Amino acid sequence: MHIHTEASVFVPRPPGASFDVAFDEATLPHVLKAAAPIPGVVRAEIDGGGPMRPGARRRATMTDGSVMVEEILSHERAREHRYRWSSKPSAPLPLLIKNAEAAWTFEPVGEGTRIRWRYTFELTSPLVYGPALLISALFRRWMNRGLSRLKTLITAEAKR
């Protein structure tokens, strides 16, 4: 069984510029802050170094001390970034979520970009559907706050 959650934001910059800021290695710690029960990102880096590309693994060190490993599925500048969890998140999420896949898309809209971030969670059992809906809502709140911070960074970058 799966559930989905999505967040989006409009930024007044073209898709390429928005994408570059979003996936700069230094961006995530400034954007994805902790919001209980979801930890924030302290650092994110490609395992073994090198560029972000399909097949690469990104390690995200979280504010609760855990490390999330993501497998990059797609990384097309100015268009799409997809990944799936290769490791389990910290408690209590593994009680509800077996796996997750996420997609960021960058759509040109007038003089700017609509950034959409969608998560699909595979549940551990149909019996956890109710609590998983609550976690999904908390995740969406966390995603919206992160996208709001990302919009601020992208807008500030344009003024430099």
C-alpha positions in Angstrom: 0.0 0.0 0.0 1.2 3.5 -0.9 0.4 7.0 0.2 1.6 10.3 -1.5 2.3 13.8 -0.3 3.3 16.8 -2.4 4.5 20.4 -1.9 5.2 23.1 -4.4 6.4 26.6 -4.7 6.7 29.3 -7.4 10.1 31.0 -7.7 10.7 34.1 -9.8 13.8 32.5 -11.5 14.1 30.2 -14.6 14.3 26.4 -14.1 18.0 26.1 -14.6 18.9 28.7 -12.0 16.4 27.3 -9.6 17.6 23.7 -10.1 21.3 24.8 -9.6 20.5 26.4 -6.2 18.3 23.5 -5.1 20.9 20.8 -5.8 24.0 22.7 -4.7 25.7 20.5 -2.1 25.5 23.3 0.5 21.8 24.1 0.1 20.0 21.2 2.0 21.3 22.1 5.5 19.9 25.7 5.0 16.6 24.4 3.6 15.6 21.2 5.4 15.5 22.0 9.1 14.1 19.7 11.8 10.4 19.7 12.4 9.5 16.8 14.8 9.3 14.0 14.2 11.2 14.7 11.0 14.9 15.5 11.5 16.7 18.2 9.5 19.7 17.8 7.2 23.1 18.6 8.6 25.1 17.6 5.5 24.5 15.9 2.2 27.2 14.5 -0.1 27.7 12.0 -2.9 29.2 8.8 -1.6 32.8 8.7 -2.9 32.5 12.2 -4.3 31.8 13.0 -7.9 28.8 14.5 -9.6 25.1 14.0 -8.9 24.0 11.4 -11.5 21.7 8.4 -11.8 23.1 5.5 -9.8 25.0 7.6 -7.4 24.2 7.5 -3.7 23.8 10.6 -1.6 24.4 10.4 2.1 22.4 12.8 4.2 23.5 13.2 7.8 20.5 14.2 9.9 20.1 16.4 13.0 19.2 13.3 15.1 22.5 11.7 14.2 21.1 9.2 11.7 22.3 8.9 8.1 19.9 8.5 5.2 21.2 7.1 2.0 19.4 7.9 -1.2 19.9 6.3 -4.6 19.7 8.9 -7.3 17.3 7.7 -10.0 17.3 10.8 -12.3 19.1 14.1 -12.3 18.2 16.2 -15.4 19.2 19.8 -14.9 16.3 22.3 -15.0 13.8 19.4 -15.3 13.8 16.6 -12.8 15.5 15.0 -9.8 14.3 11.7 -8.5 15.6 9.4 -5.7 14.6 6.6 -3.4 15.6 5.8 0.1 18.3 3.1 0.3 18.4 3.1 4.1 15.8 3.3 6.8 15.0 6.6 8.5 15.2 7.0 12.3 12.3 6.0 14.5 9.3 6.1 14.4 9.1 6.3 10.6 10.3 2.7 9.9 7.3 1.4 11.9 5.1 2.9 9.2 7.2 3.3 6.1 8.9 0.5 4.3 10.4 2.6 1.5 10.0 6.0 -0.1 10.6 7.5 -3.5 10.7 11.3 -4.2 10.6 13.4 -7.3 11.4 17.1 -7.7 10.2 18.7 -11.0 10.9 22.2 -12.3 8.3 23.6 -14.7 8.7 26.9 -16.4 5.8 29.2 -15.6 6.0 32.7 -17.2 9.2 34.3 -16.0 9.7 31.8 -13.2 9.5 28.1 -12.1 7.0 25.9 -10.3 9.0 23.5 -8.2 7.1 20.4 -7.2 8.3 17.9 -4.6 6.4 14.7 -4.4 6.9 11.7 -2.1 5.5 8.2 -2.5 5.7 6.2 0.7 5.3 2.4 0.7 3.7 1.4 4.0 4.8 -1.5 6.1 1.2 -2.8 6.3 -2.3 -1.6 5.5 -2.9 -1.5 9.3 -0.6 1.6 9.6 -2.6 3.6 7.1 -4.2 6.0 9.7 -0.9 6.8 11.5 0.9 7.0 8.1 -1.6 9.7 7.0 -0.6 11.8 10.0 3.1 11.3 9.3 2.4 12.2 5.6 0.7 15.5 6.7 3.7 16.3 9.0 6.1 15.4 6.1 4.1 17.8 3.8 4.4 20.6 6.4 8.2 19.9 6.5 8.5 19.9 2.7 6.5 23.2 2.4 8.7 24.9 5.0 11.8 23.6 3.1 10.5 24.9 -0.2 9.8 28.3 1.3 13.4 28.5 2.5 14.6 27.3 -0.9 12.6 30.1 -2.6 14.3 32.6 -0.3 17.7 31.3 -1.2 16.9 31.2 -5.0 15.6 34.8 -4.8 18.6 36.0 -2.9 21.0 34.3 -5.4 19.3 36.3 -8.2 20.1 39.6 -6.4 23.9 38.9 -6.3 
